Amino acid sequence: MDRERRKPFTYTACYCEENVHRLLDEHLPVGSVPPHAPGEFRVAEAFAVFISNASKAVPLWHHWDRDANAPVVVCWDYHVIAIAVCRAPTGAQIALVYDLDSYLPFPCRLFDYATYALLASSDGSPPTDNPAFTHAYRVVPRAEFLATFSSDRRHMRAPDGSGGWTKQPPPYPPLRGPDAATAHDLDRFVGMVPGAGPGEVLDQAALLRRFGVDAAALPARQDAPSDGSASS
């Protein structure tokens, strides 16, 4: 776990969509040097990727328990990561995942993130036998995400009507892109109905193809580790 690499990045626990918004805006413009990337790579494309499903239950392995500083498995209603497609002058290309909640290296090659965080396998089978936990992905280009995303953080209000918060919000004002239609559009991004909403909705196999990951090179399916640890 490389904590030092994460320090320059804006982070608020349980506000992954806002963390990714700030990361894409401040650190991953097209043509820039991607933070902590190997070699002479530059950002060619960048995306916000929402992970959810109809059940609002997506397990992710190798998540970071910040109190214990250890990897754990977490089941979220949704999670958001950034993917940067980076190219070198030689023509080499890599897809890097920036996930401030992951215990994996920061950034992490998408192949490794798929292997250890998503438990993707070479035969394309889901990470568990329960179809309710099958991942779906909404892939939104950086420019579209920054222009159209909005959140007034209502989903984090305390359910007792007190006006308090279930988790304290970031210290900066709520996000609203210049082309956002309303003050709160989070549900359109989290929803996983193909053909509706921003970007495109993909299953796991299509996500890996979209970013050039050779699924055949992934390991065969194995039992999901309950503690989120990666096998060696």
N, C-alpha and C positions, 0 to 999 in steps of 0.2 A: 504494500500500500504506500503510494507516494503522495503524502499529504502536501508536501511543499509545492508540488505542481498545481494543486488546486487553489492555492491561496489567492492568486490574482483575480479569481473569478467570483462574480456576485453569486451568493448562495443563500437561500432561505429554505429551511426544511419544510417539506410538504407543498412547496410551490414550484414543482418541476417545470411547468409550462413557462413560468416567468424566468426561472433560471436559464432555460434554453433560449428564451427570447433575448435576454441580455447577452448571453454567450454568442449567439449568432450576430447580433447587432454590433457588439464591441470587438469580437475576436475573429470572426470568420467571413469578412467580406471577400467577394471574388477577387482573385489576384493577390491576396495577402499571404503571408507566411503562416501556415497553420500552427498554433501553439504546440510545442513539443513534438512536432512531426520529424521523422528521420529524413536525412538527406536534403536535397534542394527542391522540395515540393512546394507548390503553390495551390491555393484553393481554386478549383475549377467550378465546383458547384457545392452548395450547402443546403441542408434541409432540416426542418423540424419533423420528427417522426413520433407520432402519437401511437402508443401501444394500448389496446383495450380489446373488448369484444362485447357481444350482446349481453353476456352475463355480468359484465363489469367485474371480472375476476381474472386477473392475469398474473400468474406466478413468475417471478424473476429471481434467478439464482445469483449468488455472489454479490448481493447487495451489501452495502456498508452499514454495519451497526456502529455508529460513531461513539457510543458510550463504551462498548467493549473493544472497539477497533478490530472487528472481526467480520468475516463474511457470513451472511445469513440468507435464507430464502424469504422473500416477502411477496404477499399476494395483494396487488393494488387494484383499485377500480380502473385506474389508467396510469400510465407513466409516459414521460416525454424525454427523448434523447435528441441530440444533434448528430447528423452524419455529414461529414465533409468528404467530398470526392476530390482528391488531390493528385496533381500531375507534376512530373519532373521534366526538365528539358530533354531528357533522354527518351521521353514518351512513357515511362513507367507510371503506373497509376495505382493508388491505394484508396480504399474507403475507410475512414477513421470514425469511430464512435466517441463522442464526448458525452459522458454520463457522470455527473457530479455525485450521484448516489451509488455508484458502483465501486466495489472493492478491487475491480480489475485495473490494470494499468490505464493511465490517463494521458493521452487518448489510447484507445484500444482498437486494433484492427477489427473490422466487422466480422471477419472469419472467426476470430477468437471470442468476440462478444456473442456471436451466434452459438458457438460451441459451449461456452461456460455460463452465460447469463440467460440465454434463451433455450438452452438445451436442444438446439437443432441437431438433427441427425441425417445421415446420408440417405436414408430411405424416405425422408420427408414426414415421418410419423410425428405426432404432437408430443410434447414433453411428458404428458401424463395420459392415462387411459380415460380420463374424464373429459368429454368434449366441451364442457363448460369452461375449461381452462385453456382452450386453443387460442393462440394469439392472432390478432388482426392488427394491421398497421396502416395508419393514414400518413402518407408521405407528402409534405407540403414544402415547396421550394421556399428558400429563405426570403426572397423579395415579397412573395405572396403572404407569407406568415407575418412579416413585419408590417405590411401594409394593412392587413385585414383583421388580425387577431385583436380581441378585446376581452378584458375581464375586470369586473368590478369587485371580484372576490366574494360574491354572495354565497358561493358553495362552501366557503370556509366559515360562515357565520355560525354561532352556537345555535343548536336547534331549540333551545328553550325560549327564544324570542327576546333575550336580554340585550341583543346587539353586540355581544362579545364575540370572541373568535375561538374556534376549536384549535387553531394554531395561529400564532402571531404572524401577521402579514409582513411583507418586505417594507422597508422604511420609505421607499419612493412611492409616488402616486400610482394608482391603478393604470394598467396598460390600455391604450386605445389607439390602434393604428389609424393613419389618415383616411383610409378607405373603409374602416369598420362601419357597419350599418347600425350597430347598437352598442350600448355600453358593456354588454356581456354576451359574448358569442362562443364561450368555451364549449358548450354542448355540441355545436356543429363540428368542432374539431375532434372531440372525443368520440362522437358517433361513428359507427363503422358500417354504414350503409353504402355499398358501392354506387358510384354515380351521383351521390348527394354530398354536398359540402365541398370544402377546399381540397386542393391536391387530388390524390388518388388513393383508394383503399386497396391494399394488397394482402394476400395471404403470405405465409412465411416463405414458401418456395419462390413466389414472385418477387418478394422483397430481396432475397438473395440474388436472384437473376438480375434484378434492376441495378444492383451495385456490383455485379461482376464476381460474386462469390461462387466458387465451384462447390456445389452442394455434395457432389460425389466424393469430395475429399474430406467431408465432415466425418466424425466418428460414427459408428453404428449406435443405435439407441441403447442407452443404459438406464438403469434405475435412477430416478432423480434423487440426488443427495439432499437429505432433509436440512442440512446446515448450510447449504448454498456453496459448499466448497467445490473447487475444481479437482477433477482427478488428475493424477500425474502419470 
